[in-house]
Amino acid sequence: MQFLVIGHDGTDEHALARRMSAREAHIAMGNKMRDAGTMLYAVARLDDNGKMVGSVLVCEFNSRADLDEWLQEEPYMTGNVWQKVEVHPCKVGPSFVDLKPTAQLQPKR
C-alpha cells in the first residue's frame, strides 16, 4: 500500500533547531528506506521565506500498521520535530511508476 505522509513541524522558536538536530538521522533512515523501495519520494515543505516547516513523503508499506511502526522510530517523530502528522492512502500515478533518476534538466533561457 502506498501512503502520503505530511509532517507538520512545530511553530515554536526551537522548531527549526529540533529539525536540524534530527535531520542527519532522518535522511539516513530515508536513504535506507529508498534503497529498500519503501520511501518512494520525499520533500521538505517550505514557508514563503524558504524556511523548512514540514515534510511530504510518499511511502510504500504492507499495511497502515507497518507505517505506524515506522513512525515510532522516525527521527522527526522521536525528535519532536513533527507536531502533527497526516497519513493518506494514495497511489503513485502510472507516469511515475518505476521512475529512475535522470540527468538534471537545464533551465530554459
Biopython code that builds the backbone (N, CA, C, O; Angstrom):
import numpy as np
from Bio.PDB.StructureBuilder import StructureBuilder

atoms = [
    (1, "MET", "N", (0.834, -1.178, 0.000)),
    (1, "MET", "CA", (0.000, 0.000, 0.000)),
    (1, "MET", "C", (0.881, 1.244, 0.000)),
    (1, "MET", "O", (1.924, 1.288, 0.651)),
    (2, "GLN", "N", (0.448, 2.223, -0.724)),
    (2, "GLN", "CA", (1.189, 3.478, -0.756)),
    (2, "GLN", "C", (0.462, 4.514, 0.088)),
    (2, "GLN", "O", (-0.765, 4.534, 0.172)),
    (3, "PHE", "N", (1.263, 5.373, 0.709)),
    (3, "PHE", "CA", (0.734, 6.377, 1.613)),
    (3, "PHE", "C", (1.404, 7.721, 1.372)),
    (3, "PHE", "O", (2.601, 7.792, 1.094)),
    (4, "LEU", "N", (0.623, 8.774, 1.480)),
    (4, "LEU", "CA", (1.129, 10.138, 1.513)),
    (4, "LEU", "C", (1.222, 10.522, 2.982)),
    (4, "LEU", "O", (0.234, 10.462, 3.714)),
    (5, "VAL", "N", (2.415, 10.916, 3.404)),
    (5, "VAL", "CA", (2.646, 11.307, 4.794)),
    (5, "VAL", "C", (3.021, 12.782, 4.791)),
    (5, "VAL", "O", (3.972, 13.190, 4.124)),
    (6, "ILE", "N", (2.261, 13.580, 5.545)),
    (6, "ILE", "CA", (2.529, 15.007, 5.639)),
    (6, "ILE", "C", (2.864, 15.310, 7.094)),
    (6, "ILE", "O", (2.012, 15.210, 7.977)),
    (7, "GLY", "N", (4.117, 15.682, 7.326)),
    (7, "GLY", "CA", (4.562, 16.035, 8.669)),
    (7, "GLY", "C", (4.606, 17.537, 8.825)),
    (7, "GLY", "O", (5.215, 18.237, 8.016)),
    (8, "HIS", "N", (3.957, 18.036, 9.870)),
    (8, "HIS", "CA", (3.924, 19.475, 10.159)),
    (8, "HIS", "C", (4.855, 19.748, 11.340)),
    (8, "HIS", "O", (4.632, 19.250, 12.443)),
    (9, "ASP", "N", (5.894, 20.540, 11.102)),
    (9, "ASP", "CA", (6.810, 20.907, 12.175)),
    (9, "ASP", "C", (6.099, 21.793, 13.191)),
    (9, "ASP", "O", (5.074, 22.413, 12.906)),
    (10, "GLY", "N", (6.680, 21.829, 14.383)),
    (10, "GLY", "CA", (6.198, 22.757, 15.394)),
    (10, "GLY", "C", (6.409, 24.195, 14.927)),
    (10, "GLY", "O", (7.160, 24.450, 13.986)),
    (11, "THR", "N", (5.747, 25.110, 15.584)),
    (11, "THR", "CA", (5.851, 26.522, 15.200)),
    (11, "THR", "C", (6.541, 27.359, 16.271)),
    (11, "THR", "O", (6.623, 28.581, 16.152)),
    (12, "ASP", "N", (7.035, 26.700, 17.317)),
    (12, "ASP", "CA", (7.707, 27.429, 18.387)),
    (12, "ASP", "C", (9.100, 27.869, 17.940)),
    (12, "ASP", "O", (9.565, 27.472, 16.871)),
    (13, "GLU", "N", (9.749, 28.671, 18.740)),
    (13, "GLU", "CA", (11.048, 29.241, 18.365)),
    (13, "GLU", "C", (12.166, 28.212, 18.251)),
    (13, "GLU", "O", (13.207, 28.507, 17.665)),
    (14, "HIS", "N", (11.977, 27.003, 18.801)),
    (14, "HIS", "CA", (13.014, 25.973, 18.747)),
    (14, "HIS", "C", (12.746, 24.910, 17.679)),
    (14, "HIS", "O", (13.495, 23.940, 17.568)),
    (15, "ALA", "N", (11.683, 25.092, 16.899)),
    (15, "ALA", "CA", (11.267, 24.085, 15.924)),
    (15, "ALA", "C", (12.365, 23.801, 14.889)),
    (15, "ALA", "O", (12.674, 22.638, 14.625)),
    (16, "LEU", "N", (12.943, 24.825, 14.314)),
    (16, "LEU", "CA", (13.969, 24.620, 13.291)),
    (16, "LEU", "C", (15.211, 23.971, 13.890)),
    (16, "LEU", "O", (15.836, 23.131, 13.242)),
    (17, "ALA", "N", (15.573, 24.338, 15.095)),
    (17, "ALA", "CA", (16.734, 23.730, 15.752)),
    (17, "ALA", "C", (16.498, 22.236, 15.981)),
    (17, "ALA", "O", (17.419, 21.440, 15.800)),
    (18, "ARG", "N", (15.286, 21.839, 16.375)),
    (18, "ARG", "CA", (14.972, 20.423, 16.554)),
    (18, "ARG", "C", (15.081, 19.692, 15.221)),
    (18, "ARG", "O", (15.617, 18.587, 15.151)),
    (19, "ARG", "N", (14.565, 20.322, 14.158)),
    (19, "ARG", "CA", (14.642, 19.713, 12.821)),
    (19, "ARG", "C", (16.103, 19.500, 12.425)),
    (19, "ARG", "O", (16.474, 18.413, 11.981)),
    (20, "MET", "N", (16.909, 20.507, 12.581)),
    (20, "MET", "CA", (18.308, 20.400, 12.167)),
    (20, "MET", "C", (19.056, 19.367, 13.005)),
    (20, "MET", "O", (19.945, 18.683, 12.499)),
    (21, "SER", "N", (18.701, 19.251, 14.277)),
    (21, "SER", "CA", (19.334, 18.279, 15.156)),
    (21, "SER", "C", (19.015, 16.842, 14.736)),
    (21, "SER", "O", (19.870, 15.963, 14.844)),
    (22, "ALA", "N", (17.794, 16.598, 14.260)),
    (22, "ALA", "CA", (17.363, 15.248, 13.881)),
    (22, "ALA", "C", (17.555, 14.968, 12.395)),
    (22, "ALA", "O", (17.359, 13.836, 11.954)),
    (23, "ARG", "N", (17.929, 15.965, 11.627)),
    (23, "ARG", "CA", (17.941, 15.861, 10.165)),
    (23, "ARG", "C", (18.883, 14.780, 9.636)),
    (23, "ARG", "O", (18.504, 14.028, 8.738)),
    (24, "GLU", "N", (20.084, 14.688, 10.165)),
    (24, "GLU", "CA", (21.033, 13.690, 9.659)),
    (24, "GLU", "C", (20.482, 12.270, 9.833)),
    (24, "GLU", "O", (20.567, 11.456, 8.914)),
    (25, "ALA", "N", (19.925, 11.974, 10.996)),
    (25, "ALA", "CA", (19.347, 10.646, 11.246)),
    (25, "ALA", "C", (18.112, 10.419, 10.372)),
    (25, "ALA", "O", (17.892, 9.310, 9.884)),
    (26, "HIS", "N", (17.308, 11.460, 10.175)),
    (26, "HIS", "CA", (16.122, 11.379, 9.313)),
    (26, "HIS", "C", (16.530, 11.047, 7.879)),
    (26, "HIS", "O", (15.937, 10.170, 7.251)),
    (27, "ILE", "N", (17.528, 11.736, 7.367)),
    (27, "ILE", "CA", (17.994, 11.497, 5.994)),
    (27, "ILE", "C", (18.608, 10.104, 5.871)),
    (27, "ILE", "O", (18.374, 9.414, 4.879)),
    (28, "ALA", "N", (19.389, 9.681, 6.863)),
    (28, "ALA", "CA", (19.992, 8.341, 6.830)),
    (28, "ALA", "C", (18.904, 7.268, 6.781)),
    (28, "ALA", "O", (19.010, 6.314, 6.010)),
    (29, "MET", "N", (17.865, 7.419, 7.593)),
    (29, "MET", "CA", (16.765, 6.454, 7.569)),
    (29, "MET", "C", (16.053, 6.503, 6.219)),
    (29, "MET", "O", (15.710, 5.462, 5.658)),
    (30, "GLY", "N", (15.833, 7.697, 5.704)),
    (30, "GLY", "CA", (15.195, 7.845, 4.396)),
    (30, "GLY", "C", (15.997, 7.197, 3.289)),
    (30, "GLY", "O", (15.425, 6.588, 2.385)),
    (31, "ASN", "N", (17.318, 7.318, 3.345)),
    (31, "ASN", "CA", (18.173, 6.686, 2.335)),
    (31, "ASN", "C", (18.046, 5.164, 2.377)),
    (31, "ASN", "O", (17.977, 4.514, 1.335)),
    (32, "LYS", "N", (18.016, 4.603, 3.579)),
    (32, "LYS", "CA", (17.842, 3.144, 3.717)),
    (32, "LYS", "C", (16.484, 2.714, 3.183)),
    (32, "LYS", "O", (16.364, 1.695, 2.502)),
    (33, "MET", "N", (15.466, 3.502, 3.500)),
    (33, "MET", "CA", (14.124, 3.182, 3.021)),
    (33, "MET", "C", (14.040, 3.313, 1.503)),
    (33, "MET", "O", (13.402, 2.490, 0.847)),
    (34, "ARG", "N", (14.670, 4.325, 0.946)),
    (34, "ARG", "CA", (14.704, 4.492, -0.511)),
    (34, "ARG", "C", (15.363, 3.288, -1.164)),
    (34, "ARG", "O", (14.854, 2.746, -2.145)),
    (35, "ASP", "N", (16.496, 2.874, -0.614)),
    (35, "ASP", "CA", (17.214, 1.733, -1.183)),
    (35, "ASP", "C", (16.412, 0.448, -1.080)),
    (35, "ASP", "O", (16.547, -0.437, -1.925)),
    (36, "ALA", "N", (15.575, 0.334, -0.049)),
    (36, "ALA", "CA", (14.735, -0.852, 0.150)),
    (36, "ALA", "C", (13.422, -0.759, -0.638)),
    (36, "ALA", "O", (12.662, -1.725, -0.696)),
    (37, "GLY", "N", (13.160, 0.403, -1.244)),
    (37, "GLY", "CA", (11.932, 0.578, -2.013)),
    (37, "GLY", "C", (10.737, 1.003, -1.185)),
    (37, "GLY", "O", (9.611, 0.995, -1.682)),
    (38, "THR", "N", (10.954, 1.374, 0.067)),
    (38, "THR", "CA", (9.859, 1.793, 0.941)),
    (38, "THR", "C", (9.581, 3.288, 0.815)),
    (38, "THR", "O", (8.423, 3.706, 0.828)),
    (39, "MET", "N", (10.632, 4.091, 0.693)),
    (39, "MET", "CA", (10.476, 5.540, 0.524)),
    (39, "MET", "C", (10.532, 5.820, -0.971)),
    (39, "MET", "O", (11.573, 5.650, -1.605)),
    (40, "LEU", "N", (9.414, 6.246, -1.522)),
    (40, "LEU", "CA", (9.348, 6.480, -2.958)),
    (40, "LEU", "C", (9.751, 7.898, -3.331)),
    (40, "LEU", "O", (10.366, 8.128, -4.372)),
    (41, "TYR", "N", (9.394, 8.855, -2.462)),
    (41, "TYR", "CA", (9.691, 10.254, -2.767)),
    (41, "TYR", "C", (9.522, 11.070, -1.499)),
    (41, "TYR", "O", (8.687, 10.743, -0.656)),
    (42, "ALA", "N", (10.297, 12.117, -1.358)),
    (42, "ALA", "CA", (10.173, 12.964, -0.172)),
    (42, "ALA", "C", (10.646, 14.379, -0.488)),
    (42, "ALA", "O", (11.566, 14.585, -1.279)),
    (43, "VAL", "N", (9.997, 15.340, 0.150)),
    (43, "VAL", "CA", (10.393, 16.745, 0.014)),
    (43, "VAL", "C", (10.239, 17.438, 1.355)),
    (43, "VAL", "O", (9.438, 17.026, 2.194)),
    (44, "ALA", "N", (11.009, 18.484, 1.545)),
    (44, "ALA", "CA", (10.809, 19.367, 2.696)),
    (44, "ALA", "C", (9.802, 20.430, 2.269)),
    (44, "ALA", "O", (9.898, 20.980, 1.172)),
    (45, "ARG", "N", (8.848, 20.712, 3.131)),
    (45, "ARG", "CA", (7.901, 21.794, 2.884)),
    (45, "ARG", "C", (8.538, 23.092, 3.350)),
    (45, "ARG", "O", (9.174, 23.137, 4.403)),
    (46, "LEU", "N", (8.367, 24.150, 2.561)),
    (46, "LEU", "CA", (8.953, 25.455, 2.871)),
    (46, "LEU", "C", (7.862, 26.492, 3.069)),
    (46, "LEU", "O", (6.788, 26.407, 2.472)),
    (47, "ASP", "N", (8.151, 27.473, 3.916)),
    (47, "ASP", "CA", (7.231, 28.602, 4.029)),
    (47, "ASP", "C", (7.574, 29.625, 2.950)),
    (47, "ASP", "O", (8.444, 29.375, 2.116)),
    (48, "ASP", "N", (6.910, 30.757, 2.958)),
    (48, "ASP", "CA", (7.119, 31.774, 1.928)),
    (48, "ASP", "C", (8.525, 32.367, 1.947)),
    (48, "ASP", "O", (8.954, 32.987, 0.974)),
    (49, "ASN", "N", (9.243, 32.176, 3.057)),
    (49, "ASN", "CA", (10.610, 32.690, 3.164)),
    (49, "ASN", "C", (11.665, 31.622, 2.905)),
    (49, "ASN", "O", (12.857, 31.875, 3.078)),
    (50, "GLY", "N", (11.237, 30.430, 2.493)),
    (50, "GLY", "CA", (12.177, 29.352, 2.206)),
    (50, "GLY", "C", (12.615, 28.575, 3.434)),
    (50, "GLY", "O", (13.545, 27.773, 3.344)),
    (51, "LYS", "N", (11.978, 28.783, 4.575)),
    (51, "LYS", "CA", (12.311, 28.077, 5.811)),
    (51, "LYS", "C", (11.583, 26.729, 5.835)),
    (51, "LYS", "O", (10.396, 26.666, 5.515)),
    (52, "MET", "N", (12.283, 25.650, 6.212)),
    (52, "MET", "CA", (11.662, 24.331, 6.296)),
    (52, "MET", "C", (10.648, 24.309, 7.430)),
    (52, "MET", "O", (10.956, 24.677, 8.564)),
    (53, "VAL", "N", (9.421, 23.867, 7.104)),
    (53, "VAL", "CA", (8.343, 23.841, 8.092)),
    (53, "VAL", "C", (7.615, 22.500, 8.144)),
    (53, "VAL", "O", (6.626, 22.352, 8.862)),
    (54, "GLY", "N", (8.102, 21.537, 7.392)),
    (54, "GLY", "CA", (7.448, 20.237, 7.395)),
    (54, "GLY", "C", (7.995, 19.352, 6.296)),
    (54, "GLY", "O", (8.982, 19.682, 5.638)),
    (55, "SER", "N", (7.340, 18.226, 6.112)),
    (55, "SER", "CA", (7.779, 17.230, 5.145)),
    (55, "SER", "C", (6.582, 16.605, 4.456)),
    (55, "SER", "O", (5.489, 16.529, 5.018)),
    (56, "VAL", "N", (6.807, 16.157, 3.223)),
    (56, "VAL", "CA", (5.825, 15.376, 2.478)),
    (56, "VAL", "C", (6.561, 14.162, 1.937)),
    (56, "VAL", "O", (7.587, 14.294, 1.270)),
    (57, "LEU", "N", (6.032, 12.979, 2.226)),
    (57, "LEU", "CA", (6.669, 11.743, 1.799)),
    (57, "LEU", "C", (5.645, 10.843, 1.138)),
    (57, "LEU", "O", (4.479, 10.823, 1.531)),
    (58, "VAL", "N", (6.075, 10.108, 0.150)),
    (58, "VAL", "CA", (5.269, 9.047, -0.426)),
    (58, "VAL", "C", (6.014, 7.757, -0.114)),
    (58, "VAL", "O", (7.158, 7.567, -0.524)),
    (59, "CYS", "N", (5.342, 6.875, 0.621)),
    (59, "CYS", "CA", (5.972, 5.643, 1.110)),
    (59, "CYS", "C", (5.143, 4.443, 0.713)),
    (59, "CYS", "O", (3.959, 4.556, 0.394)),
    (60, "GLU", "N", (5.787, 3.294, 0.739)),
    (60, "GLU", "CA", (5.083, 2.046, 0.476)),
    (60, "GLU", "C", (5.340, 1.092, 1.629)),
    (60, "GLU", "O", (6.485, 0.773, 1.950)),
    (61, "PHE", "N", (4.259, 0.642, 2.245)),
    (61, "PHE", "CA", (4.310, -0.305, 3.356)),
    (61, "PHE", "C", (3.280, -1.397, 3.103)),
    (61, "PHE", "O", (2.332, -1.195, 2.344)),
    (62, "ASN", "N", (3.458, -2.539, 3.727)),
    (62, "ASN", "CA", (2.495, -3.627, 3.590)),
    (62, "ASN", "C", (1.142, -3.265, 4.181)),
    (62, "ASN", "O", (0.110, -3.767, 3.735)),
    (63, "SER", "N", (1.146, -2.387, 5.192)),
    (63, "SER", "CA", (-0.097, -2.036, 5.870)),
    (63, "SER", "C", (0.066, -0.708, 6.600)),
    (63, "SER", "O", (1.176, -0.197, 6.751)),
    (64, "ARG", "N", (-1.045, -0.166, 7.041)),
    (64, "ARG", "CA", (-1.006, 1.048, 7.858)),
    (64, "ARG", "C", (-0.295, 0.762, 9.174)),
    (64, "ARG", "O", (0.400, 1.629, 9.704)),
    (65, "ALA", "N", (-0.462, -0.450, 9.706)),
    (65, "ALA", "CA", (0.219, -0.820, 10.953)),
    (65, "ALA", "C", (1.730, -0.768, 10.778)),
    (65, "ALA", "O", (2.444, -0.336, 11.683)),
    (66, "ASP", "N", (2.224, -1.207, 9.620)),
    (66, "ASP", "CA", (3.672, -1.133, 9.359)),
    (66, "ASP", "C", (4.136, 0.313, 9.270)),
    (66, "ASP", "O", (5.214, 0.649, 9.759)),
    (67, "LEU", "N", (3.331, 1.171, 8.650)),
    (67, "LEU", "CA", (3.668, 2.593, 8.585)),
    (67, "LEU", "C", (3.713, 3.176, 9.997)),
    (67, "LEU", "O", (4.635, 3.921, 10.329)),
    (68, "ASP", "N", (2.731, 2.845, 10.822)),
    (68, "ASP", "CA", (2.704, 3.353, 12.191)),
    (68, "ASP", "C", (3.917, 2.881, 12.986)),
    (68, "ASP", "O", (4.434, 3.612, 13.831)),
    (69, "GLU", "N", (4.369, 1.657, 12.713)),
    (69, "GLU", "CA", (5.574, 1.138, 13.376)),
    (69, "GLU", "C", (6.791, 1.961, 12.965)),
    (69, "GLU", "O", (7.630, 2.290, 13.804)),
    (70, "TRP", "N", (6.891, 2.293, 11.683)),
    (70, "TRP", "CA", (7.994, 3.130, 11.205)),
    (70, "TRP", "C", (7.950, 4.504, 11.880)),
    (70, "TRP", "O", (8.984, 5.033, 12.287)),
    (71, "LEU", "N", (6.751, 5.076, 11.996)),
    (71, "LEU", "CA", (6.638, 6.394, 12.616)),
    (71, "LEU", "C", (7.161, 6.395, 14.051)),
    (71, "LEU", "O", (7.658, 7.420, 14.517)),
    (72, "GLN", "N", (7.061, 5.279, 14.754)),
    (72, "GLN", "CA", (7.553, 5.191, 16.129)),
    (72, "GLN", "C", (9.079, 5.341, 16.192)),
    (72, "GLN", "O", (9.630, 5.686, 17.237)),
    (73, "GLU", "N", (9.758, 5.079, 15.062)),
    (73, "GLU", "CA", (11.222, 5.163, 15.007)),
    (73, "GLU", "C", (11.731, 6.343, 14.189)),
    (73, "GLU", "O", (12.915, 6.675, 14.246)),
    (74, "GLU", "N", (10.848, 6.975, 13.435)),
    (74, "GLU", "CA", (11.249, 8.089, 12.559)),
    (74, "GLU", "C", (11.858, 9.213, 13.410)),
    (74, "GLU", "O", (11.220, 9.690, 14.348)),
    (75, "PRO", "N", (13.100, 9.641, 13.085)),
    (75, "PRO", "CA", (13.778, 10.668, 13.885)),
    (75, "PRO", "C", (13.012, 11.983, 14.031)),
    (75, "PRO", "O", (13.139, 12.649, 15.059)),
    (76, "TYR", "N", (12.226, 12.370, 13.036)),
    (76, "TYR", "CA", (11.459, 13.604, 13.191)),
    (76, "TYR", "C", (10.299, 13.421, 14.165)),
    (76, "TYR", "O", (9.783, 14.399, 14.705)),
    (77, "MET", "N", (9.888, 12.176, 14.391)),
    (77, "MET", "CA", (8.871, 11.909, 15.415)),
    (77, "MET", "C", (9.534, 11.798, 16.786)),
    (77, "MET", "O", (9.087, 12.427, 17.745)),
    (78, "THR", "N", (10.591, 11.005, 16.882)),
    (78, "THR", "CA", (11.253, 10.825, 18.182)),
    (78, "THR", "C", (11.938, 12.101, 18.631)),
    (78, "THR", "O", (12.119, 12.317, 19.829)),
    (79, "GLY", "N", (12.325, 12.958, 17.680)),
    (79, "GLY", "CA", (12.964, 14.229, 18.000)),
    (79, "GLY", "C", (11.977, 15.371, 18.194)),
    (79, "GLY", "O", (12.379, 16.523, 18.354)),
    (80, "ASN", "N", (10.688, 15.053, 18.179)),
    (80, "ASN", "CA", (9.645, 16.048, 18.424)),
    (80, "ASN", "C", (9.657, 17.173, 17.380)),
    (80, "ASN", "O", (9.300, 18.314, 17.675)),
    (81, "VAL", "N", (10.070, 16.831, 16.164)),
    (81, "VAL", "CA", (10.068, 17.815, 15.077)),
    (81, "VAL", "C", (8.657, 17.949, 14.521)),
    (81, "VAL", "O", (8.096, 19.043, 14.472)),
    (82, "TRP", "N", (8.084, 16.802, 14.096)),
    (82, "TRP", "CA", (6.723, 16.823, 13.576)),
    (82, "TRP", "C", (5.755, 16.900, 14.741)),
    (82, "TRP", "O", (5.746, 16.021, 15.602)),
    (83, "GLN", "N", (4.949, 17.931, 14.774)),
    (83, "GLN", "CA", (3.953, 18.110, 15.824)),
    (83, "GLN", "C", (2.600, 17.531, 15.415)),
    (83, "GLN", "O", (1.767, 17.213, 16.263)),
    (84, "LYS", "N", (2.396, 17.401, 14.118)),
    (84, "LYS", "CA", (1.166, 16.820, 13.581)),
    (84, "LYS", "C", (1.549, 16.031, 12.343)),
    (84, "LYS", "O", (2.373, 16.478, 11.545)),
    (85, "VAL", "N", (0.950, 14.851, 12.182)),
    (85, "VAL", "CA", (1.219, 14.024, 11.011)),
    (85, "VAL", "C", (-0.107, 13.588, 10.394)),
    (85, "VAL", "O", (-0.988, 13.064, 11.076)),
    (86, "GLU", "N", (-0.224, 13.814, 9.107)),
    (86, "GLU", "CA", (-1.386, 13.337, 8.350)),
    (86, "GLU", "C", (-0.927, 12.148, 7.520)),
    (86, "GLU", "O", (0.165, 12.170, 6.952)),
    (87, "VAL", "N", (-1.750, 11.117, 7.449)),
    (87, "VAL", "CA", (-1.452, 9.943, 6.628)),
    (87, "VAL", "C", (-2.667, 9.676, 5.752)),
    (87, "VAL", "O", (-3.792, 9.571, 6.240)),
    (88, "HIS", "N", (-2.419, 9.568, 4.453)),
    (88, "HIS", "CA", (-3.496, 9.325, 3.495)),
    (88, "HIS", "C", (-3.081, 8.196, 2.563)),
    (88, "HIS", "O", (-1.982, 8.240, 2.010)),
    (89, "PRO", "N", (-3.920, 7.193, 2.372)),
    (89, "PRO", "CA", (-3.621, 6.197, 1.341)),
    (89, "PRO", "C", (-3.545, 6.911, -0.006)),
    (89, "PRO", "O", (-4.277, 7.871, -0.249)),
    (90, "CYS", "N", (-2.664, 6.439, -0.874)),
    (90, "CYS", "CA", (-2.535, 7.051, -2.192)),
    (90, "CYS", "C", (-2.048, 6.006, -3.185)),
    (90, "CYS", "O", (-1.778, 4.863, -2.817)),
    (91, "LYS", "N", (-1.944, 6.396, -4.405)),
    (91, "LYS", "CA", (-1.448, 5.517, -5.461)),
    (91, "LYS", "C", (-0.607, 6.358, -6.400)),
    (91, "LYS", "O", (-1.094, 7.328, -6.979)),
    (92, "VAL", "N", (0.656, 5.987, -6.551)),
    (92, "VAL", "CA", (1.539, 6.694, -7.470)),
    (92, "VAL", "C", (1.011, 6.493, -8.887)),
    (92, "VAL", "O", (0.696, 5.375, -9.294)),
    (93, "GLY", "N", (0.920, 7.590, -9.628)),
    (93, "GLY", "CA", (0.390, 7.541, -10.986)),
    (93, "GLY", "C", (1.280, 6.774, -11.937)),
    (93, "GLY", "O", (2.482, 6.652, -11.700)),
    (94, "PRO", "N", (0.703, 6.250, -13.019)),
    (94, "PRO", "CA", (1.457, 5.417, -13.960)),
    (94, "PRO", "C", (2.635, 6.137, -14.605)),
    (94, "PRO", "O", (3.596, 5.483, -15.009)),
    (95, "SER", "N", (2.592, 7.451, -14.712)),
    (95, "SER", "CA", (3.712, 8.196, -15.294)),
    (95, "SER", "C", (4.941, 8.173, -14.402)),
    (95, "SER", "O", (6.044, 8.463, -14.867)),
    (96, "PHE", "N", (4.771, 7.830, -13.114)),
    (96, "PHE", "CA", (5.866, 7.894, -12.157)),
    (96, "PHE", "C", (6.273, 6.533, -11.605)),
    (96, "PHE", "O", (7.237, 6.446, -10.844)),
    (97, "VAL", "N", (5.563, 5.475, -11.970)),
    (97, "VAL", "CA", (5.924, 4.136, -11.517)),
    (97, "VAL", "C", (7.271, 3.776, -12.136)),
    (97, "VAL", "O", (7.491, 3.984, -13.329)),
    (98, "ASP", "N", (8.156, 3.243, -11.329)),
    (98, "ASP", "CA", (9.493, 2.825, -11.774)),
    (98, "ASP", "C", (10.323, 3.972, -12.323)),
    (98, "ASP", "O", (11.219, 3.752, -13.139)),
    (99, "LEU", "N", (10.039, 5.197, -11.886)),
    (99, "LEU", "CA", (10.808, 6.360, -12.321)),
    (99, "LEU", "C", (12.235, 6.244, -11.812)),
    (99, "LEU", "O", (12.452, 5.986, -10.628)),
    (100, "LYS", "N", (13.181, 6.425, -12.667)),
    (100, "LYS", "CA", (14.591, 6.378, -12.309)),
    (100, "LYS", "C", (15.179, 7.776, -12.445)),
    (100, "LYS", "O", (14.743, 8.552, -13.296)),
    (101, "PRO", "N", (16.172, 8.104, -11.608)),
    (101, "PRO", "CA", (16.807, 9.430, -11.725)),
    (101, "PRO", "C", (17.406, 9.623, -13.111)),
    (101, "PRO", "O", (17.966, 8.697, -13.697)),
    (102, "THR", "N", (17.278, 10.837, -13.619)),
    (102, "THR", "CA", (17.860, 11.184, -14.905)),
    (102, "THR", "C", (18.759, 12.390, -14.721)),
    (102, "THR", "O", (18.804, 12.977, -13.640)),
    (103, "ALA", "N", (19.463, 12.755, -15.756)),
    (103, "ALA", "CA", (20.316, 13.943, -15.690)),
    (103, "ALA", "C", (19.456, 15.142, -15.333)),
    (103, "ALA", "O", (18.315, 15.262, -15.778)),
    (104, "GLN", "N", (20.015, 16.016, -14.531)),
    (104, "GLN", "CA", (19.279, 17.206, -14.112)),
    (104, "GLN", "C", (18.934, 18.049, -15.348)),
    (104, "GLN", "O", (19.780, 18.296, -16.207)),
    (105, "LEU", "N", (17.708, 18.469, -15.411)),
    (105, "LEU", "CA", (17.275, 19.309, -16.527)),
    (105, "LEU", "C", (17.885, 20.685, -16.402)),
    (105, "LEU", "O", (17.986, 21.237, -15.307)),
    (106, "GLN", "N", (18.281, 21.222, -17.506)),
    (106, "GLN", "CA", (18.837, 22.575, -17.533)),
    (106, "GLN", "C", (17.687, 23.561, -17.707)),
    (106, "GLN", "O", (16.780, 23.308, -18.499)),
    (107, "PRO", "N", (17.705, 24.678, -16.985)),
    (107, "PRO", "CA", (16.640, 25.662, -17.135)),
    (107, "PRO", "C", (16.648, 26.264, -18.536)),
    (107, "PRO", "O", (17.700, 26.451, -19.148)),
    (108, "LYS", "N", (15.444, 26.560, -19.025)),
    (108, "LYS", "CA", (15.333, 27.219, -20.331)),
    (108, "LYS", "C", (15.758, 28.656, -20.185)),
    (108, "LYS", "O", (15.489, 29.289, -19.165)),
    (109, "ARG", "N", (16.410, 29.167, -21.184)),
    (109, "ARG", "CA", (16.867, 30.556, -21.151)),
    (109, "ARG", "C", (16.082, 31.384, -22.106)),
    (109, "ARG", "O", (16.320, 32.586, -22.222)),
]
sb = StructureBuilder()
sb.init_structure("model")
sb.init_model(0)
sb.init_chain("A")
sb.init_seg("    ")
for serial, (resi, resn, name, xyz) in enumerate(atoms, 1):
    if name == "N":
        sb.init_residue(resn, " ", resi, " ")
    sb.init_atom(name, np.array(xyz, "f"), 0.0, 1.0, " ", f" {name:<3s}", serial, name[0])
structure = sb.get_structure()
